[in-house]
């Protein structure tokens, strides 16, 4: 019981040191992952994405696009996402802050702002969970088209 208390306290310290503090996760959410026969991987949570890469296709420079990455906890314990971060400031993820129960589905919403970007781009979102392995990466892609100028002085004139 003391080992579980130390593990719970360690998890609280680690998750509270992240940029976004988790105030909705209690020690009751942490599950003893040892089975009766002593196996340490019994009843772990498992995150299963429907799609790990989403291609927005052609978008216009300056456009903000959004995609919901759907996932399911296919494991046997509560899934806790402690953080999700984009590979740059143009990629903003929003993730569930409450534990996802076994069998439950949820979404990670990713907003991509294409301002100042052009051509084919690929960005990533790194997700840290209590699964094994603890880090997962999902990707977005886009082909950003720079609009042509609509300034009348730059248009050809008819003769």
C-alpha positions, 0 to 999 in steps of 0.5 A: 500500500505504501508503494502505491501511495509513493507512486501516486504522489510521484505522478501528482508531482510530475503532472503538476510540473507541466505547463498546464496543471491538472486539477481534476485528477485525484489519486483515486484515478490511479489504478494498481496495475499489478494483477494477482499473479504479479504481472505489471502490465495487467489492466493498463490503459491503451490509447487507440486512434482511428487515424494518426495522420490527417491530411487537410489537402489544399488550404489557402495561406492564412486559413485556420483549419481544425481536425478532431482525432478520435480515440478510444481507451481499449485498455483495462484502466483509466486513461489520463492525458497529462499533456499534449503539445504542438511542434510549433505555435501554429499547431494547438491541441485541446485534449480531455482533462478528465480520465477516459474510462476503459471502453470510452471514446474521446477526441483531441481537437487540433487547430492549425493556423497556416498564416505565413506558411506555404507549400507542403507542411507536416506538423506533429502533436506529442501526447503524454499519457499513463499508457505504455509507451507513455508518449504518442505522436499524431500528425497533420499535413497540408498543402498551403497555397499562397493566394495570388494578388487581387490588387488591380494595379498588378492585373494585366490591362486589356488593349 
